[in-house]
Amino acid sequence: MQKVIDQKFQPIEQEIRSHIPTKDAAHHLNRKDQTLRTWACFENGPIKPIRINGRLSWPVKEIKKVLGVEV
């Protein structure tokens, strides 16, 4: 069986942005958007976002670290 790759999202290994929006981060972490929002609200997740004008932005470096892509 072939794995279907969602063409909407760039592989995390090729991500050049320093921070990504919640939807992108949730996709890479295989979690729902709301899970990441909960982590941000309660500050209890493995990654802490920054807030820019009320929006969450997730550090790509930390996502890669959690996924074991980059040390």
ChimeraX attribute file (.defattr): number of C-alpha atoms within 10 A of each C-alpha:
attribute: neighborCount
match mode: 1-to-1
recipient: residues
	/A:1	3
	/A:2	4
	/A:3	5
	/A:4	6
	/A:5	9
	/A:6	9
	/A:7	7
	/A:8	7
	/A:9	13
	/A:10	13
	/A:11	11
	/A:12	19
	/A:13	10
	/A:14	7
	/A:15	14
	/A:16	11
	/A:17	10
	/A:18	11
	/A:19	19
	/A:20	18
	/A:21	15
	/A:22	20
	/A:23	17
	/A:24	19
	/A:25	22
	/A:26	19
	/A:27	14
	/A:28	17
	/A:29	15
	/A:30	9
	/A:31	12
	/A:32	13
	/A:33	16
	/A:34	12
	/A:35	13
	/A:36	24
	/A:37	16
	/A:38	12
	/A:39	15
	/A:40	19
	/A:41	12
	/A:42	8
	/A:43	13
	/A:44	11
	/A:45	14
	/A:46	11
	/A:47	18
	/A:48	18
	/A:49	23
	/A:50	14
	/A:51	11
	/A:52	8
	/A:53	6
	/A:54	7
	/A:55	10
	/A:56	19
	/A:57	19
	/A:58	23
	/A:59	18
	/A:60	23
	/A:61	18
	/A:62	19
	/A:63	22
	/A:64	17
	/A:65	12
	/A:66	14
	/A:67	12
	/A:68	9
	/A:69	12
	/A:70	11
	/A:71	9
